[in-house]
């Protein structure tokens, strides 16, 4: 049993540099995907603000009582989009932080990688 654990430790230490670099490339690709999700979340969150600011800017041309049948769905859709955008932003931020931690764990295992990543 002790021999098996010693062999496993030796194998873990002798991971080829190419494998570690490929792992980092995969993690960075996932990070780019999360950054795209973050950008999408920001855009989705900005849309309701734009629509509501337009409604406020043009509010002197209509009365809410007459346009309530259109106003309620717009507010519901805007609220839903704001919640979705916030969810995407939070999720992407958590994932980006997790990927940064993964890269930090792999960095000491490779001297070339340590030089490339600050």
Wavefront OBJ file of the C-alpha trace (Angstrom):
o trace
v 0.000 0.000 0.000
v 2.815 2.396 0.864
v 4.562 1.545 -2.393
v 1.435 2.379 -4.383
v 1.168 5.774 -2.680
v 4.852 6.477 -3.336
v 4.450 5.549 -7.008
v 1.379 7.804 -7.302
v 3.319 10.713 -5.783
v 6.210 10.157 -8.210
v 3.796 10.103 -11.141
v 2.123 13.288 -9.934
v 5.497 15.017 -9.711
v 6.636 13.798 -13.119
v 3.811 15.306 -15.162
v 5.301 16.417 -18.485
v 5.574 20.144 -19.111
v 3.433 19.865 -22.227
v 0.528 18.448 -20.215
v 0.668 21.289 -17.692
v 0.841 23.889 -20.465
v -2.120 22.243 -22.211
v -4.063 22.349 -18.948
v -3.355 26.060 -18.612
v -4.406 26.644 -22.223
v -7.688 24.846 -21.536
v -8.275 26.864 -18.366
v -7.545 30.113 -20.208
v -9.959 29.118 -22.980
v -12.637 28.539 -20.343
v -11.770 31.907 -18.834
v -12.274 33.585 -22.231
v -15.687 31.927 -22.425
v -16.550 33.311 -18.997
v -15.381 36.755 -20.084
v -17.748 36.520 -23.062
v -20.534 35.552 -20.661
v -19.644 38.554 -18.497
v -19.811 40.840 -21.539
v -23.208 39.368 -22.456
v -24.462 39.890 -18.903
v -23.411 43.534 -18.985
v -25.195 44.045 -22.314
v -28.360 42.293 -21.099
v -28.333 44.433 -17.940
v -27.869 47.638 -19.924
v -30.865 47.011 -22.194
v -33.574 47.514 -19.517
v -31.837 50.668 -18.325
v -31.897 52.031 -21.857
v -35.574 51.214 -22.364
v -36.606 52.649 -18.989
v -34.583 55.824 -19.515
v -36.284 56.239 -22.903
v -39.684 55.808 -21.254
v -38.805 58.376 -18.601
v -37.479 60.835 -21.193
v -40.673 60.601 -23.243
v -43.056 60.482 -20.260
v -44.333 64.000 -20.859
v -45.899 62.812 -24.144
v -48.141 60.155 -22.591
v -49.984 59.337 -19.399
v -49.268 56.067 -17.615
v -52.986 55.389 -17.091
v -53.573 55.307 -20.853
v -50.485 53.223 -21.634
v -50.663 50.820 -18.685
v -51.399 47.853 -20.958
v -48.026 48.444 -22.655
v -46.175 49.732 -19.607
v -46.647 46.633 -17.408
v -45.205 44.124 -19.926
v -42.244 46.423 -20.594
v -41.503 46.651 -16.864
v -41.854 42.883 -16.429
v -39.557 42.154 -19.374
v -37.068 44.783 -18.199
v -37.021 43.327 -14.695
v -36.503 39.829 -16.079
v -33.636 41.017 -18.278
v -32.027 42.859 -15.364
v -32.207 39.717 -13.211
v -30.803 37.577 -16.033
v -27.979 40.040 -16.643
v -27.109 40.143 -12.958
v -27.077 36.348 -12.816
v -24.753 36.138 -15.830
v -22.397 38.732 -14.351
v -22.204 37.034 -10.945
v -21.767 33.558 -12.459
v -19.043 34.720 -14.845
v -17.193 36.568 -12.083
v -17.184 33.482 -9.851
v -15.929 31.288 -12.691
v -13.195 33.753 -13.666
v -11.982 33.819 -10.077
v -11.993 29.995 -9.961
v -9.981 29.771 -13.196
v -7.441 32.245 -11.836
v -7.024 30.057 -8.765
v -6.534 26.968 -10.943
v -3.795 28.690 -12.927
v -2.106 29.781 -9.694
v -2.045 26.148 -8.549
v -0.463 24.988 -11.819
v 2.064 27.818 -12.024
v 4.619 26.414 -9.516
v 4.655 23.052 -11.314
v 6.363 24.476 -14.400
v 9.270 26.922 -14.553
v 8.392 28.090 -18.084
v 4.840 28.751 -16.983
v 6.066 30.683 -13.938
v 7.992 32.998 -16.249
v 5.071 33.522 -18.631
v 2.307 34.176 -16.098
v 2.705 36.868 -13.470
l 1 2 3 4 5 6 7 8 9 10 11 12 13 14 15 16 17 18 19 20 21 22 23 24 25 26 27 28 29 30 31 32 33 34 35 36 37 38 39 40 41 42 43 44 45 46 47 48 49 50 51 52 53 54 55 56 57 58 59 60 61 62 63 64 65 66 67 68 69 70 71 72 73 74 75 76 77 78 79 80 81 82 83 84 85 86 87 88 89 90 91 92 93 94 95 96 97 98 99 100 101 102 103 104 105 106 107 108 109 110 111 112 113 114 115 116 117 118
